[in-house]
Amino acid sequence: MKTDIIKTVMGDNAKQRNIFTATIIAGLLFGFVSGRVWSERSTVRTIIAETKTATTTLIAKALTASTGVIAIKKETPAVIKKVEVKPILAEKPTPIKNEKPVAVKPFTGNTIILSGTTAGNTISLAKALLSQDSWIVIREDAGGEFGKAIGAGWFPKGLNEKISVELLRNTEAGKKYYAVLYTDAGDHKFSSKINKLVTENGEAVSQVFIAK
């Protein structure tokens, strides 16, 4: 009888140990499986998020390539600072002083410029600037002095351009001549006895030339 009781107790104890062991193993398996499932769920979530990002990027690139429109990210607008603008004061105009006009002095000089000295019956002048009505007389050379007059021309006061003096006798190539300025007596007639030489600084106004 005692032996049967002991066997029964031992059998019950063995069953309890088996149940306990099975319970522990089941708990470990459940925890392992739960952890694995949770880990896989986290991985799946990460993969899904990365897939969404990649898909969005691909769609944006596809839209850019097909339409030429570049997707622009929204940026925070910059803060514009107010700048105080000071008004520019207009400067007072400088008063202009009334200056007296400069008096123009009357011309008192005389100039003779020849332009053509070719041998012939005419002497050409580029210009003659005269302080009064005058005569331009062409004279021969007499040993460095004024010789005989061979032609004369009357010209009014002021600037005379492209003028000429006709001669009574032709000039000869290689010979020296003078273009000499004389005053006018008011009768428009030249006479070496009546008309006087025009002088400046004590010398006659003239220009020497060699006929060519």
C-alpha positions in Angstrom: 0.0 0.0 0.0 2.8 2.4 1.0 4.6 1.5 -2.1 1.7 2.3 -4.3 1.3 5.7 -2.6 5.0 6.5 -3.1 4.8 5.6 -6.8 1.7 7.7 -7.2 3.4 10.7 -5.5 6.5 10.3 -7.6 4.5 10.0 -10.7 2.6 13.2 -9.8 5.9 15.0 -9.2 7.3 13.9 -12.5 4.2 15.2 -14.3 4.5 18.5 -12.6 8.1 18.8 -13.6 7.2 18.0 -17.1 4.4 20.6 -17.1 6.7 23.2 -15.7 9.5 22.5 -18.2 7.0 22.6 -21.0 5.6 25.9 -19.7 9.1 27.4 -19.6 9.9 26.2 -23.1 6.6 27.5 -24.4 7.3 30.9 -22.8 10.8 31.0 -24.4 9.4 30.1 -27.8 6.6 32.7 -27.5 9.1 35.4 -26.5 11.5 34.5 -29.3 8.7 34.4 -31.9 7.2 37.7 -30.6 10.6 39.4 -30.8 11.3 38.1 -34.2 7.9 39.2 -35.4 8.4 42.7 -33.9 11.8 43.0 -35.4 10.5 42.0 -38.8 7.6 44.4 -38.5 10.1 47.3 -37.8 12.2 46.2 -40.7 9.1 46.1 -42.9 8.1 49.6 -41.8 11.6 50.9 -42.6 11.5 49.3 -46.0 8.1 50.8 -46.7 9.3 54.3 -45.7 12.4 54.0 -47.8 10.3 52.7 -50.7 7.9 55.7 -50.4 10.9 58.1 -50.5 12.5 56.4 -53.5 9.1 56.4 -55.3 8.6 60.1 -54.7 12.1 60.9 -56.0 11.5 58.8 -59.1 8.2 60.5 -59.8 9.7 64.0 -59.4 12.6 63.1 -61.8 10.1 61.6 -64.3 8.0 64.8 -64.1 11.1 67.0 -64.6 12.3 64.9 -67.6 8.9 64.9 -69.3 7.8 68.5 -68.7 11.0 70.3 -68.1 9.7 71.7 -64.8 11.9 71.4 -61.8 10.2 70.7 -58.5 11.0 73.5 -56.1 11.2 72.9 -52.4 9.3 75.3 -50.2 11.7 77.5 -48.4 11.1 79.8 -45.5 10.9 83.4 -46.9 13.7 85.7 -45.9 13.0 88.4 -43.5 13.3 91.8 -45.2 14.7 94.5 -43.0 13.3 98.0 -43.3 15.9 100.5 -44.4 15.4 104.1 -43.5 15.9 106.2 -46.6 16.8 109.8 -45.9 15.6 112.4 -48.4 18.3 114.1 -50.4 18.3 117.8 -50.0 18.5 119.8 -53.2 21.6 122.0 -53.3 21.0 125.7 -53.9 22.1 126.8 -57.3 25.2 129.0 -57.5 24.2 132.4 -58.7 25.8 133.4 -62.0 27.5 136.7 -61.9 26.9 139.0 -64.8 30.3 139.5 -66.4 31.0 142.4 -68.7 31.6 141.4 -72.3 35.2 141.5 -73.5 35.8 144.3 -75.9 37.1 143.1 -79.2 40.0 145.1 -80.4 40.0 146.2 -84.0 42.4 144.3 -86.3 45.6 146.3 -87.0 47.8 143.7 -88.7 48.3 142.8 -92.3 49.2 139.5 -93.9 49.9 138.4 -97.5 50.1 134.7 -98.4 51.0 133.6 -101.9 49.7 130.4 -103.4 51.0 130.4 -107.0 54.4 131.8 -108.2 54.5 130.1 -111.6 56.1 132.4 -114.2 53.4 134.2 -116.3 51.2 137.2 -116.3 49.3 136.5 -113.0 50.3 136.0 -109.4 47.9 134.1 -107.2 47.4 134.7 -103.4 45.8 132.3 -101.0 44.7 135.1 -98.8 45.3 138.7 -97.9 44.2 140.0 -94.5 44.1 143.8 -94.6 43.5 146.4 -91.9 42.3 148.9 -94.5 41.6 149.2 -98.2 45.0 148.5 -99.9 47.0 147.8 -103.0 49.1 144.6 -103.5 51.8 145.6 -106.0 54.2 143.1 -107.7 57.7 144.6 -108.1 60.9 143.3 -109.7 64.1 142.9 -107.6 66.8 145.6 -108.0 69.8 144.2 -106.1 67.9 143.4 -103.0 65.6 146.5 -103.2 62.1 147.0 -104.7 62.5 147.6 -108.4 59.9 148.5 -111.1 56.2 147.7 -110.5 54.9 145.2 -113.1 51.3 144.8 -111.7 48.9 146.0 -109.0 45.6 145.0 -107.6 43.2 146.8 -105.2 41.5 144.9 -102.4 39.1 145.9 -99.6 39.7 145.9 -95.9 39.3 142.5 -94.2 40.0 139.0 -95.3 40.4 138.4 -99.0 40.8 134.7 -100.2 41.8 133.1 -103.5 42.7 136.3 -105.2 45.1 137.2 -108.0 47.1 140.2 -109.3 47.3 140.7 -113.1 50.7 141.8 -114.5 51.7 144.3 -117.2 54.7 142.1 -117.9 55.2 138.4 -117.4 57.5 137.1 -114.6 60.5 135.0 -115.6 61.3 131.7 -114.1 64.3 131.8 -111.7 64.0 135.6 -111.0 63.2 137.2 -107.7 60.1 139.4 -107.2 58.2 141.0 -104.3 54.5 141.3 -103.4 54.3 144.6 -101.6 51.4 146.2 -99.7 50.5 149.9 -100.3 47.8 152.2 -99.0 44.9 153.4 -101.0 44.3 157.2 -101.5 40.5 156.6 -101.9 40.5 157.0 -105.7 41.2 153.3 -106.5 44.1 154.4 -108.6 47.7 153.3 -107.9 50.6 155.6 -108.1 53.9 154.9 -106.5 54.2 158.7 -105.9 50.9 159.1 -104.1 50.2 155.7 -102.4 52.5 154.9 -99.5 54.1 151.6 -98.3 52.2 149.9 -95.5 54.7 149.3 -92.7 54.7 147.4 -89.4 57.5 147.8 -86.9 59.3 150.1 -89.3 59.4 147.6 -92.2 57.3 147.3 -95.3 54.7 144.5 -95.4 55.8 142.3 -98.3 56.6 138.8 -99.4 59.5 137.8 -101.5 59.2 134.9 -104.1 61.1 133.3 -106.9 59.1 132.7 -110.1 59.1 129.0 -111.2 
